[in-house]
């Protein structure tokens, strides 16, 4: 069994997991049957990795029904936050209730299973702005150049999933699409998760060197904009990757020890309001 290879700082946060529980029905829009992965299972992972905090991200399979995600957050008290999925027409009363429950962002998934499209991004940003929430956006990073003007126009914090989620990883960091991601990070209101390299890497385990090249550049040049996440329980992955192996990639990408503290503790505390 793989073990964590470095000293994980107190307060470290896993910024992207999904809770799946067979007690909750899937939405009609679900594209696959997820594994049974309740928070009691994740608690064992969290303890083994030496993590303290977690962000539970609403799975597309549950659509706008956030009950499983909210129950997962409630089970961990103040050590968890959530990213929900809501319609643009969501009433402020529901947003208020979600905020009290620990929600700090809304997920926009631009792949099959996602419910809202690009035309909903600006209206959703307007809806979230008074709450200080962020938009968590996942799409094919190869489209960053064409999506950049819209993303730059949104006056809310943005979180980009999975090292930009380049379905074809750029051969180098000077690639225009990757540099468009960097321009977003230059704004000071955008974060990127260094996570799930297995979803896009063409070179594969154990080092995922093509995605690792991008992650190392981001961690070196934008440590104050980076987050880390396990992506547990790794939906649709066979074989399922080792959670410790995913965490052990981080010291290979982060050159300065102080930046491990930033990425694992300080940045998520700021973004998700753990210290508020």
Backbone torsions as a table, in degrees:
resi	resn	phi	psi	omega
1	UNK	NA	128.9	-178.8
2	UNK	-68.2	137.1	177.9
3	UNK	-111.6	158.4	176.3
4	UNK	-68.7	133.4	-169.1
5	UNK	-99.0	3.2	-178.5
6	UNK	-144.3	168.9	-178.6
7	UNK	-81.5	110.9	-179.4
8	UNK	-79.9	125.8	-175.7
9	UNK	-69.3	150.0	176.3
10	UNK	-58.8	139.4	-179.6
11	UNK	87.1	8.2	-178.3
12	UNK	-64.1	142.9	-173.2
13	UNK	-122.2	134.1	169.2
14	UNK	-92.0	111.8	-166.8
15	UNK	-92.3	8.3	179.3
16	UNK	-163.4	99.7	167.7
17	UNK	-131.4	167.4	174.3
18	UNK	-123.0	139.6	172.5
19	UNK	-103.4	127.0	175.4
20	UNK	-123.6	129.4	-179.8
21	UNK	-138.9	129.0	-177.3
22	UNK	-64.8	-11.4	176.4
23	UNK	-71.4	-13.6	-178.0
24	UNK	-113.5	131.8	-178.3
25	UNK	-74.9	143.7	174.8
26	UNK	-73.3	154.7	175.5
27	UNK	-75.9	156.0	177.6
28	UNK	-59.5	-22.3	-178.5
29	UNK	-84.3	-2.0	-177.8
30	UNK	-59.9	138.2	-177.4
31	UNK	-102.2	-8.1	177.5
32	UNK	-158.0	162.1	175.9
33	UNK	-90.7	115.2	-176.5
34	UNK	-77.9	165.7	174.8
35	UNK	-73.2	158.6	171.6
36	UNK	-75.5	110.1	-174.2
37	UNK	-140.0	70.9	179.7
38	UNK	-75.3	169.0	-175.1
39	UNK	-66.8	-23.0	177.3
40	UNK	-64.8	-29.9	174.2
41	UNK	-71.6	-43.7	-178.0
42	UNK	-65.0	-33.2	-179.0
43	UNK	-56.0	-35.3	177.6
44	UNK	-68.5	-40.3	177.0
45	UNK	-63.4	-47.1	-178.4
46	UNK	-58.2	-44.9	-179.9
47	UNK	-65.6	-40.9	-179.4
48	UNK	-65.1	-32.4	-179.1
49	UNK	-86.9	-10.1	-179.1
50	UNK	75.9	27.3	-179.6
51	UNK	-93.9	155.4	-176.8
52	UNK	-113.2	-39.4	-172.7
53	UNK	-119.9	161.4	-178.0
54	UNK	-152.7	150.2	174.0
55	UNK	-117.0	119.3	-179.2
56	UNK	-94.8	118.6	-176.0
57	UNK	-101.0	129.0	-179.2
58	UNK	-58.1	123.4	177.1
59	UNK	-72.2	148.1	177.6
60	UNK	-62.2	-27.5	-177.3
61	UNK	-62.6	-23.1	177.7
62	UNK	-96.5	-1.7	177.9
63	UNK	56.7	-132.4	-179.8
64	UNK	-85.6	1.6	-179.6
65	UNK	-87.7	97.4	-171.8
66	UNK	-90.4	10.9	-170.2
67	UNK	-63.4	-40.5	179.7
68	UNK	-64.4	-43.8	179.0
69	UNK	-62.7	-44.3	-179.4
70	UNK	-66.6	-37.7	177.0
71	UNK	-64.6	-37.5	177.8
72	UNK	-62.7	-43.8	179.1
73	UNK	-64.5	-43.9	-178.9
74	UNK	-61.6	-31.0	-177.7
75	UNK	-69.1	-16.8	-177.5
76	UNK	-109.9	8.4	178.0
77	UNK	61.1	-135.4	-177.1
78	UNK	-81.1	4.0	-177.2
79	UNK	-91.4	7.7	-177.6
80	UNK	-137.1	150.5	171.6
81	UNK	-130.8	169.9	-177.5
82	UNK	-133.7	153.0	167.5
83	UNK	-118.0	117.4	-172.9
84	UNK	-99.4	174.2	168.5
85	UNK	-122.8	127.2	-177.9
86	UNK	-138.9	154.9	173.2
87	UNK	-74.0	157.9	-179.9
88	UNK	-60.2	-31.4	-177.3
89	UNK	-82.7	11.2	-177.5
90	UNK	-55.9	131.1	179.9
91	UNK	-71.2	152.3	179.7
92	UNK	-60.5	-30.5	179.1
93	UNK	-62.2	-37.0	177.8
94	UNK	-71.9	-39.3	176.8
95	UNK	-61.2	-38.8	178.5
96	UNK	-63.1	-43.7	179.0
97	UNK	-65.3	-40.2	177.8
98	UNK	-64.7	-39.5	178.8
99	UNK	-61.6	-43.8	178.3
100	UNK	-62.6	-27.9	-179.2
101	UNK	-84.3	-2.5	176.4
102	UNK	106.2	5.6	178.4
103	UNK	-75.0	135.7	179.9
104	UNK	-132.9	8.8	179.2
105	UNK	-167.8	169.0	177.9
106	UNK	-124.9	136.0	-178.2
107	UNK	-89.9	132.7	174.0
108	UNK	-121.4	110.5	-173.8
109	UNK	-108.7	114.2	-174.7
110	UNK	-100.1	34.2	175.7
111	UNK	-124.9	170.4	177.7
112	UNK	-52.4	134.6	-174.9
113	UNK	102.9	-24.6	174.7
114	UNK	-68.8	147.3	-172.9
115	UNK	-100.1	-35.9	-177.3
116	UNK	-107.4	146.8	-178.7
117	UNK	-104.2	-171.6	-177.0
118	UNK	-60.4	-31.1	-178.1
119	UNK	-68.8	-15.2	179.2
120	UNK	-90.4	-7.9	-172.0
121	UNK	-64.7	-50.9	-178.5
122	UNK	-65.6	-45.7	176.7
123	UNK	-60.7	-36.7	178.2
124	UNK	-66.7	-40.5	177.2
125	UNK	-58.7	-43.2	178.3
126	UNK	-61.1	-36.9	-178.5
127	UNK	-69.2	-34.9	-173.7
128	UNK	-87.6	-21.7	-171.6
129	UNK	-53.5	-44.4	-179.0
130	UNK	-64.0	-19.6	-177.1
131	UNK	-93.2	-6.4	-178.3
132	UNK	70.9	19.2	180.0
133	UNK	-82.7	169.0	176.1
134	UNK	-113.7	162.9	170.1
135	UNK	-100.0	126.0	176.8
136	UNK	-101.0	110.6	-170.1
137	UNK	-114.9	131.7	174.9
138	UNK	-127.5	124.5	178.4
139	UNK	-156.1	176.6	178.3
140	UNK	-70.5	113.0	-177.5
141	UNK	-61.7	-17.5	176.2
142	UNK	-63.3	-14.3	179.8
143	UNK	-97.0	12.7	-175.0
144	UNK	-59.5	-37.9	-176.9
145	UNK	-61.1	-48.2	-177.5
146	UNK	-73.4	-25.0	-179.3
147	UNK	-90.8	-11.1	-173.8
148	UNK	-57.1	-47.8	-178.5
149	UNK	-57.2	-42.9	179.0
150	UNK	-64.7	-46.9	-178.2
151	UNK	-63.8	-36.5	177.8
152	UNK	-70.0	-23.4	-176.4
153	UNK	-82.1	-11.1	-174.6
154	UNK	-83.3	119.9	-176.1
155	UNK	-90.4	50.3	173.2
156	UNK	-140.4	158.9	173.4
157	UNK	-62.6	146.7	177.3
158	UNK	-122.5	145.4	172.4
159	UNK	-124.8	126.0	-178.6
160	UNK	-103.9	129.3	-176.2
161	UNK	-79.8	153.2	159.3
162	UNK	50.7	54.3	175.4
163	UNK	55.8	31.1	179.8
164	UNK	94.5	-12.3	177.5
165	UNK	51.7	50.6	176.4
166	UNK	-75.5	108.1	-177.7
167	UNK	-63.8	-26.9	167.5
168	UNK	-119.0	100.9	-175.7
169	UNK	-58.0	132.0	177.9
170	UNK	-58.3	146.8	179.9
171	UNK	-71.8	-21.9	-179.5
172	UNK	-154.6	167.0	-176.1
173	UNK	-77.2	-8.2	175.5
174	UNK	-86.3	-0.7	177.9
175	UNK	-54.9	134.2	-176.1
176	UNK	-56.8	-38.5	-179.6
177	UNK	-66.8	-41.5	178.8
178	UNK	-67.5	-39.6	177.6
179	UNK	-66.2	-29.0	174.7
180	UNK	-65.4	-39.2	173.3
181	UNK	-59.7	-42.7	179.1
182	UNK	-62.6	-37.2	177.7
183	UNK	-62.5	-36.5	175.4
184	UNK	-63.6	-44.8	-179.9
185	UNK	-64.3	-29.6	177.9
186	UNK	-61.3	-21.0	-176.7
187	UNK	-69.5	-21.1	-179.0
188	UNK	80.0	7.3	178.2
189	UNK	-127.9	16.4	-177.9
190	UNK	-126.0	138.3	175.8
191	UNK	-120.4	157.3	176.7
192	UNK	-133.2	136.2	178.6
193	UNK	-88.5	126.8	172.4
194	UNK	-87.0	94.3	-167.9
195	UNK	-159.1	160.2	171.3
196	UNK	47.0	50.9	-180.0
197	UNK	-62.1	-25.0	-178.9
198	UNK	-64.8	-20.0	-177.6
199	UNK	-71.3	-24.6	-175.1
200	UNK	-129.2	-14.6	-174.8
201	UNK	-63.9	135.2	172.8
202	UNK	-91.6	-17.8	-177.7
203	UNK	-93.7	-24.0	169.5
204	UNK	76.7	-173.3	-177.3
205	UNK	-67.8	156.7	3.2
206	UNK	-90.4	-12.2	-170.7
207	UNK	-101.3	-20.2	-178.3
208	UNK	48.5	52.3	-166.4
209	UNK	-61.0	-31.6	-179.6
210	UNK	-69.2	-44.5	174.6
211	UNK	-72.3	-35.1	178.5
212	UNK	-60.0	-34.7	176.5
213	UNK	-58.6	-42.8	179.8
214	UNK	-70.6	-43.7	-179.1
215	UNK	-62.1	-40.2	-179.6
216	UNK	-65.5	-39.4	177.7
217	UNK	-63.6	-44.9	-178.6
218	UNK	-64.7	-43.4	-179.2
219	UNK	-67.2	-29.9	-179.8
220	UNK	-77.8	-43.9	-173.7
221	UNK	-94.0	-21.0	-176.5
222	UNK	-137.0	50.4	-177.6
223	UNK	-61.5	-27.1	180.0
224	UNK	-78.7	-4.8	179.7
225	UNK	-113.5	2.8	-174.3
226	UNK	-102.3	147.2	173.9
227	UNK	-126.8	165.3	173.7
228	UNK	-124.2	147.4	178.4
229	UNK	-150.6	149.8	179.5
230	UNK	-85.7	-29.9	-172.2
231	UNK	66.3	23.5	175.1
232	UNK	-57.4	141.8	2.9
233	UNK	-92.2	28.9	174.7
234	UNK	60.5	61.7	-175.2
235	UNK	-55.7	138.7	174.6
236	UNK	66.2	17.9	176.9
237	UNK	-101.1	129.1	178.2
238	UNK	-142.9	109.9	5.4
239	UNK	-77.0	159.4	178.2
240	UNK	-74.5	129.2	-178.7
241	UNK	-70.9	158.0	176.5
242	UNK	-72.6	130.1	177.9
243	UNK	-64.2	-40.6	178.3
244	UNK	-64.7	-38.0	178.0
245	UNK	-63.6	-36.4	177.1
246	UNK	-64.5	-43.6	180.0
247	UNK	-68.7	-34.8	-178.7
248	UNK	-68.7	-15.6	174.8
249	UNK	-67.6	-28.4	-171.2
250	UNK	-60.6	-46.9	178.4
251	UNK	-62.5	-22.8	176.6
252	UNK	-75.5	-21.5	-179.7
253	UNK	-96.5	-25.1	-173.1
254	UNK	-104.2	117.3	-174.1
255	UNK	-79.2	-34.1	-174.4
256	UNK	-107.3	131.5	-178.4
257	UNK	-57.4	-39.0	-179.0
258	UNK	-61.2	-26.9	-179.5
259	UNK	-75.5	-21.9	171.8
260	UNK	-63.0	-40.7	176.4
261	UNK	-62.2	-43.3	178.9
262	UNK	-60.3	-50.5	-171.3
263	UNK	-72.0	-39.2	-176.0
264	UNK	-86.8	-28.2	-172.2
265	UNK	-121.1	-60.0	-168.3
266	UNK	-68.7	-46.5	-177.8
267	UNK	-62.9	-49.0	178.0
268	UNK	-64.9	-33.7	177.6
269	UNK	-61.0	-39.8	178.7
270	UNK	-69.7	-48.9	-173.6
271	UNK	-67.9	-44.3	-173.0
272	UNK	-96.5	-1.6	175.2
273	UNK	71.6	36.6	-179.5
274	UNK	-69.9	-28.0	-178.3
275	UNK	-94.8	1.3	-178.5
276	UNK	-82.6	NA	NA
